[in-house]
């Protein structure tokens, strides 16, 4: 057998955490390789963020026909071809996967195709018996859809998030179990394309990890658009017939309800890909599948790191990417952060209206006995939202009543996922609401809703 190749960094997985780690390592002068058994870009690029946002974009285009009809134009949607929409989502994923491969080549990061298993803290083996030696190992193997007993995926009637992205034909009806970000985005997509949708959530409101008031705005919009939203109900069982899938729900008061649909989408969460990668060989024990890490995302084994969906941080592509950067900067000896501040992680849900946030929610602040005040401002209070017919929504910021330090922000409405970053930038830069309030914003823009809301901290909004 040929002598093992030695790298400064061996990265297992080429998702948004792994490939960014590889590029950052190369930028810092480290010799890096990435081992990937599947498509480059991981779940985000191939079975998550990118294809889903392509479907959302095309859903918006399809919905715009209603605006054309108001102008007197007739649009015949009977010839609508969903397979084209599906193909465009796959094309987008393919183009971006090619872009990742180009970036790895450009930065001289070696890409090794295969399934990796950790042999020791300095050695990784592939299924063909070849070995790769490295001074450091970064585990970035991602996650997969969580499958619960009784609701196993067959990808025909019972779908995972991967399975629904593979559909080339729309079902007549769909029950979605789980109203987190994934469930809400698919509820919007399918409903917009004419599918009869029922969205079920066991917690008291949809998007249970978002601000309750923001979630209420989205839920009202969903109901207005014909989505049947059921909250406070748990999926108890699922039965499949040749014609449909039947879900039995049990509500918190004990009542039973049956739902019947052509297909069921189960989005109960995700589970980390940490089995069968050789963690036992180096003495790492997982906690419910997750790898424990300390500063710089280092495991209990020196020189072995874990990032992204395999650690207990938010399962978001941008979190994984930043973690990959921090790890490689630590290995290179130039890290400025030990880990990501959880209060500075933006969350984004891309249905219509969009929902975005960071930092504390009101419920969290109350639970933690944190003193706060809040300022809110509705979209309808700025001219641009009226001009484009996007008056649904609001901006809310929580702040310290004495120092005015920004504690958290929540936006629901048009372009919320873009607007949130103005407030987050202020937070990370140590700026205060008054700095945003007195900054000149171009008129008319949607961003004026942020300015007006920040003026509300001192009770001085101009247009309300």
N, C-alpha and C positions, 0 to 999 in steps of 0.2 A: 504494500500500500504506500502511496506517495506520502511524503512528509506533510503533516497538517499545516494549512495556511494559518498565519497568526494575524489577528486584527486588534486594533485598539478597542473597537466596539463591535459586538455581534448583536444585531437587532432581529428579534423573531417576530415577524408580522409587518406587513407593508400597508397598514391602514393609516389614518391621519396622524396617529401617534408615531408609528414606526417610520414612515417615509420622511416625515418632518425631522425626526431624531437623526436619521441618516444624513440628511442634507445639512443639518446644523453641525453635526459631528465633522463632516467634511470641511465646512466653512472654517472650523476651528483647528484645522490641521490634523484631525484624527483619521486614521485609516478605518473605514467602516464598511460593513456588509449588511445586507438585509436578506433574510430568508423568508420566502413567501410560497405557500403551497397553492394559493388561489389567485384571484385577480388583484392587481395593484389597486390601492385606494381603499381596501377593506369594505366593511359594511356601508360606511357613510357614502362612499363614492358609487358603489355598485348596487346596494340594496337598502339605501336609507336616504340621507339628505339630498343627494343630487337627483336621482330619478323621481323622488317624491316631489321635489320642487319643480321639476319639469311638468309633472302632472298638474300641479297647482297652477302653474303659469297657463297651461292649455285650458284648464277649467275656467280661469278668468277670461280668456279669450272667448271661450264658448258662451259664457254668461253675458258677455258684452253684446251679443246679438239682440238681447232684450232692449238695450239702449238704442240700437239701430232701428228697431221696430218702432220706438217712440218717435223717431225722425221720419217715419213713413216708409221705411224700407222693409220689404218682406224677406225673411230668411227662412229657407226651407231646411230644417234640421233633420228631416227624415233620412237623408243620405249620410248622416254623421258616421264617421268611421273611427271608432275607438282604437282599432288596431294601429292606425297612424299615430295616435297620441302615445300609445305604448311604445311603438318603434322609436319615436323621438326621444322618449325617456331613456331607452337603451342606447341610442346614439350619443346622447349627452354623456352618459356614463363611460362609453367607449372612448370618446374623444378625450375626456379628462384622465382616464386611465393611461392613455397614450402619453398625455402630458406629464404624468408622474414618472413614467419610464424615461422620458426625455430628461427630466430634471435630475434623476438619479445618475444618468450617463453624464450629463453636463457637469455634475459635481463629483464625478468619479467615485460614486458609491457602488460597490459590487452588488449585483442582484443575483441571488442564488435561489433557484426554483427547487422546491421540495418541502417535505415535512420534517420539522426539526424536533429533536429530543435532547434535553439537557443531560449530559453525562456527568459533568462536574462543574464547579464554578468557573472553570476556564475552558471548558470543552463542550461543543455541541455536535451531535451526530445527525446525519440524514438517513433516510430509509434505505438508501443504496449502500450504506456502510461507510461512506466517506465522513471525515471528521473536520471540524473547523475549530481552530483554537483562537481564543481572544482574551484580552486582559479584563474586559468587562462584558456583561451580557445584559441586554435590555429586553424584557418580556413585554410584548405589545400585541398579544394574540386576540384581543377584542372579545366580543360576546356574540351570542346567538339568541333568537327569540325564546323566551321562557315557555315551557310546555307543561301544562298541569294535567294530572291524572283525570281522565274522563273527557278531556278537551284536546286530545292529541291531534296534531295536524295531519291531514291527509292531502292537503293542498288542492283538493277538489271541492269538497263542501265546507271543510274546516280549514281556514287559511291562517297562515302566519303573515307577518308583514312582508316577508319574502314572497310568499305565494300570491298575495294580492297584487304585488308589483309585476308578477309574471302573467297576469290575466290579459288576454288579447280581446276578450269580449266582456261586456258589462253584465253583471247579474241583474235580474229584475228587482231583487230585494236583498238586503244585507243587514245582518245584526252585527254590531261591533261591541265586543266585550272589553271594556277598558277605555276610559275617556281621558287618558293622558295626552301628551302632545301627538303621538302617533295616531291614536284613535280619533282625536279631533280633526287632524289633517285629512285622514281618509274619509271621515264623515263629510267634510266639506267637499272633497273631490267627488265622491260618489254621488252625493246629493245634487251637486251642480250638473253632473252629467245625466241626471234623471233617474238615478237608482233610488228606490224606496229604502230609506235608512232608519234604523233604530240604534241609538247610541246608549249604552248601559254603563253606569259607574257605581261601584259599591260605596264610595264616599258620598258626602252630602252635596257636593257640587262637582261639576266637570273640572278638569285641570286642577286636581286637588293640591298640587304643589305650587299653584299660582295664587295671586291675590284674589280673594273671594269676590270682590266687586268687579274685577276684570273678567273673571269667569262668568259672572252673572250677565254681563253685557254680551259675551260670546254665546252663552246659552240662549238668551232671548233672540239673538240673530238666528241661531240654528232653528229654534222653534218657528220663527217667522217664515223661514224658508222651507218648512215642511219636514224637518228632522224630528223624529220622535225621541225625546231625551228622557231617560229614566235614571234617576239617581237614588242612592240609598238602597240599592238592590244587589244581591250577590248571585252570580251564576251558580246554580246548584247541580245541574246535570244537562247533558246534551244527548239527543237521540237523532239518528240519521235514518231517513227513509229514501226511497228511490227518487222522490220528488223534492224533498226539502230537508232542512235541518231544524230541529225543534229544541229550543233552549228553555229550561225551567228556571225561573228566578224566584228567590225568596227575599222579600223586603225585610227591613229591620223590625217591622211590627209583626212579622211572621206570616204575612199573606203570600200566596203563591201566584205567579203569573207565568203563562207560557207564551213564547214568541216563536213564530215560524217564518223562515226566510229561505231563499234559494241557497245562500251561503252565509257562513259565520266567520268573522274575522276576530281572532283572539290576540289581544295585545295586553298581556298581563305583566309585561316587563321583559327583562333580558337576563341571561345568565352568563357568567364569564367563561371563556374558553381556557380553563386552567387544568382540566383533566388531560392525562396522557401526554404531557409535555416534559415529564421527567422531574417535577419539583421534588418528589421524594428522594431522588438521588442526591440532592444537596440539602436535605433536611428542612425544606420549607413546607409548612402546613398551612392550608388555606382556612379562611373563616367564612363558611357558607359559600365557598368557591372563590372568594376574593383573597388576594395576596396582601398580607400586612406589610406596610412600608413605613419608614420614618422620614427624616429630613432628606430632601433631594430624591424622594421616591426610591430609596435604597431599601432592599429587603434585609432580613436578619443575616444574610450571607453577604459579606463585603464584596463589592464589585458586581453584584447582581441586582438589577433594578426592575421595577414594574410600573407601567404607565397605562393610562386609558381605561377601558372598561374592565380590566382585571383587578383594579384597585377601587376602594370605596370612595371615589370622588364622582361628581355628576357624570353620567354616561353621555357626554357630548363631544363631538369631534373637535371643537376648538379647545376644550379642556385637555384632551389627549395630546393635541399638537403642542400646546404650551408646556405640558409635563415633559414631553420629549425634548424640547429645547432646554428646560431646566436641568434635566439629567445630563445631557451632553455638555452643557456649560460647566456643570459640577465636575464631570470627568476631566474636562480640559483645564480646570482650575480657575474658572472665571465667572462662576455663578454668582448672581446678585440676589437671587431669591431662593429660599429653602423649599418653598412650596407655593401654591397658588392661594391667595386670600379668597375663601369661599364667598365672601360678600362682594367680590368684584368679578364674579362670573355671570355674564349675560345669558339669559334664557330666552328662547325665541320659538314661537308657535306660528306657523305660516298660513293658517286658514284665513278666512275673511269674515270679520275683522281680525287682524293680526294681534297677537298678545306677546309682550316682551317685558322683561323685568330683570332686576338684580337686587341683591341685598335682602334686608329684612322685610317680611310681610307683617301686617298688623297683628295677625294671630301669633306669630313668633315673638314679636316685641312684648306682647301682653303676657305670654307664657314665661318669658325670661325676665319679666319685671323691668323692662327697659322703658324709660320715660321718653316719649316722642310726641311730636305734633305732625300733622299732615296738611299738605296743600293739594287741592285738586282743581282741575280746569277741564271743561268739556271741549271736544273738537269743534262743536258748532259755534264756538266763540271766536273762531278765526276765519277770515275771508276765503282762504284757499280751499278749506274743507267744504264750504258752501258751494264754491265755484265748481268743484269736481264731484259734488254730490256724495261726499264721504263725511257726513256729520256725526256718524255713530262712533262714540268712543270718548276716552278721557285719559288724562295724565295725572298720576298721583305720586307725590314724593313724601317720604317720611324723613324727618330731620330732628336733630337734637334741639329742644326748645331754648337752650342757653347759648350753645356755640354755633347753632345752625349747621353743624356737620351733617352731610347727607348720609342717611342710614340705609335707604333703599328707594327704588323707583319702580313704578308699574305703569305700563301703557297698554291700552287696548284701543285699536283703531287702525286706520289706513297708515301703512308704512311704519307701524310701531317698531318692527324689528330693525329699522334703520335709525329711527329717532332715539332709541334707548341709549345709543352710544354717546350722544352729546352729554347726557347726564352722567353716564359712567366715566367719561373722560374727566369731567369735573370732579367726581368722587376720587378717582385715582390720582389726580393732580393736587388734591387737597383744596380745591376751590369750593366756594359756598354758593347757595342759591342766588344771592344778590349779584354774584359775578355773571351768572347766566342771564339774570333779569335785566342787567344794564348793558349787556352786549347787544349791539345792533343786529337784528335778524332781518334778512331781506323780506320785502313784502311784495306780493303775497306768497307765503310759503306755509307748508304744514308745520314746519319747525317753530313757527310763532306760537304754537300751542304750548311748547316747552317754555318759551320765554314768558308767556302770560301766566302759566302755572307757577313759575318761580317768583314772579311779582306777587303772587298770592301769598307767599310766605310772610310778607309784610302787610298783607291785606290791601294791596294796591294794584290789582289787575286793571288794565285800561278798558278792555272791551267786555266786561262782565259786571 
